[in-house]
Each structure stands twice: as C-alpha cells, then as structure tokens.
Amino acid sequence: MPLTFTLDPDITPALRDGILDLWTDVSNAGGAVGFVGPVTPEDIRPELVRHLVAMAEGRHRLLVGHDESGTVAATAFFAFNTHRLMQHWVWLYTVMVHPKHQGQGHGRDLLAAAADAARGFDGTTAIRLACRGGHGLESFYGSCGYQEVGRVPDAIRVAPGDDRDDITMLLPLA
C-alpha cells in the first residue's frame, strides 16, 4: 500500500508523537538518523524540538508520509541555506522510513516526493544530504539519482572503535 506524503503538515500533538515514535523505532532498528539505539522518545525529543523550532522560524520544512492507517511512516526535513551564495540548494535531513515499511519501495517514494517538493522551492536547483557509511546508504541514494560528492573518513563516531565515513550526496533537480 503506498504512503501518502504531505509537505508542511500542521504540527499537532499526534504528528509530533508520531515522528518521535518513528525516530525511536528507526534508531532502535539500527537506522543512521543521528542516534545509536537503544533510545527512547525522551532521548530524541530535544532534537525534534530543534527541528520544529527551525520550522517555525522558516529555516526547515517537513515532508511526512502516512500509511493507510494514518500512522507516521516516513519523514524528511528540508533545511534552507542562509548564505547568499548557497541558497540555490537545500539539505535533506532525518530521512526515515519505519522499519515495518522498508523493502517496499517507500524510501524511493519518499525521495521522489522530496525532489518534487524541492522543485517547488523558489530557485532550488539541487538537494544535498549526508549519510553515515557502513550501511550501504550511498548505494541506495545513488540508485535514486544522487551522486556522491564528498566523503570524510571516520568522521562519525558511532561507538569507541566504530568510526564511520560522513558521505555527502547531491541530487541535481534540473
């Protein structure tokens, strides 16, 4: 069953809690979304609040995917550049698909919806995202049209003795 994507949804308590649950479940399943499990929603809440504040200030936008039951199943946050020479591209952050929905094409659908949304942002010609090495994410993003444009070896310390590459990917929107 396909997901239904909404750009800039109203931030209700149910949506906020749904994002917290999604982020927790993805992190605890080993997803590379800024945390290393085990985590609780309370561990993630301060980071979500930072995202929501950036949205309220117009610096971030949210794309959310709901499944057929209305549950939050996927998210991606856009972050806008404030530097005048970099306003033609956006960052894509916190790209997540719930583990129970993975392997069904929803990640590709989320990235396609994100690209469609970004094409509607005034003057935006590209999307950049960063991903953690060691998960094969660069191959997945590459299969969705993104190109690897940078890599910093061992820049992400997941745990003592477990350092991963920080990989920058780019999707031209032209």
N, C-alpha and C positions, 0 to 999 in steps of 0.2 A: 504494500500500500504506500503511495507516495506521501511525502511530507508536504505540508502547506507552509510556505515561507511568508513572513511579514517583515517589512522594513519599518523601523521606528514604531514598534508597538507601544501602546500605553503601558507604563510600568505599574502594574498592580501588585499587591502583595502575593497573589497567586503566581504571577510571572516571575517575580523576584525569587520566590521559594522554589519554583520550577528550575530556574537557572542554577540556584545553589545545589539542588538535588542532582541535576545533570553534571555540574562541575565536580561534585563529590564522587559520583559514580564513575565518571571518566577517569578522574585522578586515581581512584582506588583500583581501577582495572588496568592501571599502568600507562594511561594516556599522558602525553607530554604537553600538559596545559598549565605549567607553572608550579605544580605541586608534585610531591612524591608521597604516595599513599603509605600507610593509612592516614586519611584525613577525615574530618567531619565538616558539616556545613559551617560550623562556627569558625573553623580554621580558614575557610575560604571567604566568609562574609566580608572581612575588611577589603579584600581585593575587589570583590564585586561592588562594594560601596564606592571604591575609587573609580571603577568603570562607570557607575551610574552618575557620579558627580561630573565626570568628564562629558557624559551625555547631556546633562543639564546645562553645562557650560558651552555646548555646541562643538566640543572637540572630538567626541566619539558619536557613532551611530551604531545601532544594533539591528542585526538580521537574526530572526529567530524562526526555527522550524518546529511545527507542532505535528504530532502523529494524529491518526484518525480518532483517537480518544481525547484529543486536546492537550495531551501532555507535552511539555517542552522536550523535544528530542534532539535539537541541534541549535547551535549558535555560532555567530561570528560577529566580532566587533570591528568596526572601521575606526581608525584614528587618523585625523587630518594633520597635515604638516602646517606649522605656523611660520616656518622660514619661507620668505617670499620666493626663493629660488627653487623650492621643493613642493610647491602647492599643487603641482600637476600630477602627483601620485599620492596614494593613501596606503596606510599599513592595514593589514588584516590580522587581528589578534584573537586569541581564545577561540580558535576554530575547533568545534566539538560536535561529535555525533554520539549519542548514547550507545554504549556497548551492545545493547539488545537490537539496535538498528544498524549496526555495522555489517558490512558484507552484502548490503542490499542496494548499493548504488547511491545511498543518501549523502555520502561525502561528496561525490561528484555533483549531485544535485545542489548541495549547499554551496559549493564553489561556483557553479554556474549561476546560481541566484545572486551570489556576491558580485560576480563580474557584471551581471545585468544591472544590479543596483549601482555599482560604481560608475558604470557608463552614464548614469543619470546625474552624477555629481558634477557640478559645473567645472569644466576644464580638466577633469581627471582623465589621464591617459594610461595609467598603469596601477597595478596593485603589487605591493611588496609584502612578504610575510617572512617570519623567521621560524625555523623548526629545529628541533633537537635531533642530532644524529643518533644513530643506534636503533632507530625504529623503522627505517626504510621510508620515512615520510617524504624524503626528497624524491624518491621514485614515484610515489603516489602523486605528489604535486606535479612532477614532471609529466606524468601521464594525463594530467588535466590542463596542460599547456604552459605551466610555469617553467621558468629556466633558472637553474642555479647560477647566481651572480656573485656569491661570496661565501666564504667558509672560514671560520675562526676555530682552529683545532683546540679541543679540550677547554672551551670557554664556559661550558656549563658543568657545574659540579653537582651531580645527582646524589652522590654519597662519597665519603672518603674512598679514594682509589677508583672511582667511577666517574670519569670526566668524559663529556660528550662534545662533539662539534656543534657550533652555532652556525646554522646554514641559512643564508638569505636567498629567497626565491623571488622571481619577478614575473608578472603576467602583464604583457603589453595589451591594452584594450583596443587598439586600432584594428 
